């Protein structure tokens, strides 16, 4: 058994069952080891940002790490933007980054670079495997590190000769600590805050945003009158009819300030104190009002669900949460507007859907229209680096093959990782991509106004405009093996979207407006 | 004048006349400043790797830096792979990377990351501008750093509040040292080596690979019998009829070892001792034979042209170099083979063409077929990170609007930065892209054999295969506004290529074989 084989056996034995790969020469022994090992599904991606984003989506839905296979420093670099997003989403992941053979390092070959420094920017755990004897244990440690709450990016650098040399057998993954439980003091303090009756918000983030955590928060809300709200961007939020469905902090600076201005008390459960996504001249960076008090019930790595249930019990909040009643907007007709987009998605969203939301400007109103739709998951971009959506939809579809994945994409965003479509086609994934083709970086036009740059001239407009030429998304999708349709009315969208939801397999809808 | 304006004025005053941009919210004041400043051409790219690769191509042909505009750490990260290539090519470049306002740093906002650490991996000069008062001088220093021989990647990090705050005027670029001239000892030593008459090679790299440096090397070759050869990968090589046209070290390990095995003396002129691109079990990392002696006539930052001319004079090498006679292969017919590809390119290559070569496997034989074609430049990937070709062709076309740019692309490679096609269309660049659609990572199939992994199984084959589904390059190009044709015979290729060369503007040919 060579080093690569001992590594792959360790990964499979440690529960890593999917690898999103973009290999090169230095990873050929790893590829060859995958060939000879049962239990690992290999998914080829034609760009590394697709691989890392897919591993993020997989981790969010499977709650277990996938591996990536990346080629040297530049291959890792191409994956960094989506690793940044995954890191902010606390998605566990094990990156395997091939490196030159240790004997080759002294030559400073063309592809040599400082892989460790690049990896550290986005990884909680980084190690270069130093020998074939160590590589299995290194892989086991990488898995254990990834599984540490709330979820960590591990990056293991694999020199080619460590992969091809003779090694021992696989290693076992060390025990991983569970999430820490809240202390009595934090629960008592939160209960005291809630009993004061001041305007109070329970601000939720991370793993509590599932059915059980939300229902505990809903019991507290019902008993105390506190409001429950999610962070601005959430890795995975369970919502819809029959769930305790919450809103989130809006993105636009003026809206978020207005939304939070009246609260005096913030109880943080897996969330951080709310701050602005960007800074603006003459606007505050904190979204909470001066003088508001922050109380931490659970850190992101803590067991926030247990803490919420304990707090509810402490408060005697015995009435169950008020669950969202089923409701759907009527299917809209006529022009495409933000409201008719919301109504269309709300009218048609299927049960169990996984919505990967990178709709940027166009999707701001979607939450209100979909809150009573059949139960579904909503995934957002925690890190803000665009190009996350289509790759994440790949990983979500592989983790949950029986659920429909709906990728809502701004046209500007979708271009960054457009190679995703090919992998969706190859793997026959059940993903419907909706491209909101407003043919501009529309969000930036809005941001210019927020920044006091209200009247951009022709050169600035050109930098924010995706016309000349218009992108033809249906043609690009066809070029990567995915059928699609272009629509320019909401009626046509509803027909195309309904058809795509009833069918299986990848499909793309370009909505021009 | 705000900080962004003082920065843009400094760039323009310092000779930076093109900016390849992919902006975000934190760069809006910079975009707005570009709007109000004459003298800077702004080229929008839909992915950051396109922007950095374009700046590389521009620098290679214009011999002056372009700027890039990138959005925060993840935007820089998306550009790192092509910055790695540009760094290895010693292309001068000034990256402007927006950052959160300094007042916002303490909040660890979603897009915050360690930009400096990521930048250092691929930059020779990195600075975060600390104040509006300093930003103009920072920009001037960045330009000066970029211009230091042989050419440096400068990265200036621009916090949003440094851009929007009130600043003074622009700053002047400090004086830049010229290339160091060779010392008499090095010239005398090289002359002595050449006079010995042992098998000797002049190994050239960097800026000497232009007409004048090559002709000096050619004088030496004619006078001494030494051979002249280029490094394996060269940023820009002038060649063709009427030039002293040289070969380069081949990429495949067995060929490169065979090519160099008989030389006893290596005189390095802007080149490094030749080493293997990758390590292989049981093969040497050094490409030169044991016992061969290395002599440095000029380091990459030195004035190698002056050194070669001095050495030629020292040797009394008064006969001019033997220049390449005009010759073209006959236009081929029939099947597509590596030889017929070479013949077709050689038969049709127009005078003044800039060939951006990322043909990987398919283009290995092109040098022999094109050596007598009308004079042209040949650009290669110094850093080896694939996805360099289409972006570099953008920059080359902008630097040299009167020359035809021919991007020779493997299909696997072209996918990494496929967004390049849109910028080619928007800017109406005179670029003909030829996609060698062998529908696999063919090079890796060959490398598996070199690595002793000769019989890949189905899972490994799947990781190297671009079928299921086939990529339709003509459809993808059309989706980004570029016309194209698919050919599957060499006759059809010659017709399509000839037509594209006679026309102006971007065109794509997919060659299926």
Interface residues (C-beta under 8 A of the other chain):
Chain A: X21 X23 X24 X25 X26 X28 X29 X31 X32 X34 X35 X36 X42 X44 X46 X47 X49 X72 X73 X74 X75 X77 X78 X80 X81 X84 X85 X88 X100 X101 X103 X104 X107 X108 X109 X110 X111 X113 X114 X117 X118 X120 X121 X122 X160 X161 X164 X232 X233 X272 X275 X276 X277 X278 X279 X281 X285 X286 X382 X383 X384 X385 X387 X412 X415 X416 X418 X419 X422 X425 X426 X441 X443 X444 X447 X448 X451 X453 X456 X457 X458 X459 X460 X462 X463 X464 X465 X466 X468 X469 X470 X471 X472 X473 X474 X475 X476 X478 X479 X480 X481
Chain B: X21 X23 X24 X25 X26 X28 X29 X31 X32 X34 X35 X36 X42 X44 X46 X47 X49 X72 X73 X74 X75 X77 X78 X80 X81 X84 X85 X88 X100 X101 X103 X104 X107 X108 X109 X110 X111 X113 X114 X117 X118 X120 X121 X122 X160 X161 X164 X232 X233 X272 X275 X276 X277 X278 X279 X281 X285 X286 X382 X383 X384 X385 X387 X412 X415 X416 X418 X419 X422 X425 X426 X441 X443 X444 X447 X448 X451 X453 X456 X457 X458 X459 X460 X462 X463 X464 X465 X466 X468 X469 X470 X471 X472 X473 X474 X475 X476 X478 X479 X480 X481
